[in-house]
Amino acid sequence: MANIRGVNDIRQGLLGNRDPTSAMLMQTQGMLGTAAEARRETFATMLKMLFCPLFERKSFTAAICVLDLVLFLACCVYDSNAGAFLSPTNEALLLFGARDNEKLREMQVWRWVTPIFLHSGFNHIFMNLLFTLMFVSRLEYGLGRRVCIVIYFLSGVAGNLLGSLISSDETRSVGASGSIFGVIGATIGWILLNWSALNGNPSRNMSLIVLLVITGFSLLLGFIQTSTDNAVHLGGVLSGTACAFAFLPTLNAQTLIQKRQSLAAKASLVLFFIFGLVYFYI
């Protein structure tokens, strides 16, 4: 305890242990030291510890954030709405790959993926980058880069597919929300998948409650805001949760029930994509 001088020392302790439980539940052990010692931390370090203590510069999370920013600025430079701060026009977003049902039916299939990296305004990209740093970095650090990449893209495409199936053909959609909700859903699913193994962990219940509240509030806000394509959010969180049961490892030896849950989740994902795509294109 005497060696802990501030919040950065706690972060170093976390980074020294790639235990998935600590990463997924965001557990921090130890104390912050004296007030004078804690004040030696920089403002940037404090923000990093509060929002994304497991973020690493050479990571998938960092690459996604950079790509989102570069494409957002490129759209703004190409064509911005007059009188609005950093707000690309619909034409610019469509050119760079926004989801559009008519163009998807013209076999511009890249539009299932490209909307994940596009954003409609400053507030949109700011919130999505914040949530990416908070949740994607946690999943990547705890369960590995490959797992994180699969869940991020699969959830994003699943969200866009559900959005295209439910929304009208006039709707154009952009944003990483489906992927981010997928990562949150995968974290919820991981906690539920390992519920018994996490028995006695003081962070289990609180982490689940916080994630459920964030998800529920965001979905409710999406229903209130008519400009939000809430089907993308719903598709993302459902597919992310299914991915957890289908692919994520368990802390203990997998039980027969968990094996059956994994098979059911895999079947659900496959059927959703097959029937969803067939229904969309016929």
Secondary structure, DSSP 8 states (H G I E B T S, - for coil): -TT--SHHHHHHHHHT---HHHHHHT---S----HHHHTTS-HHHHHHHHH-TT--SSSHHHHHHHHHHHHHHHHHHH-B-TTSTT-B-HHHHHHHT-EEHHHHHTT-GGGGTGGGG--SSHHHHHHHHHHIIIIIHHHHHHH-HHHHHHHHHHHHHHHHHHHHHHS-TT-EE--SHHHHHHHHHHHHHHHHHTTTTTTT-HHHHHHHHHHHHHHHHHHHHHHH-TTS-HHHHHHHHHHHHHHHHHH---SS---HHHHHHHHHHHHHHHHHHHHHHHHHH-
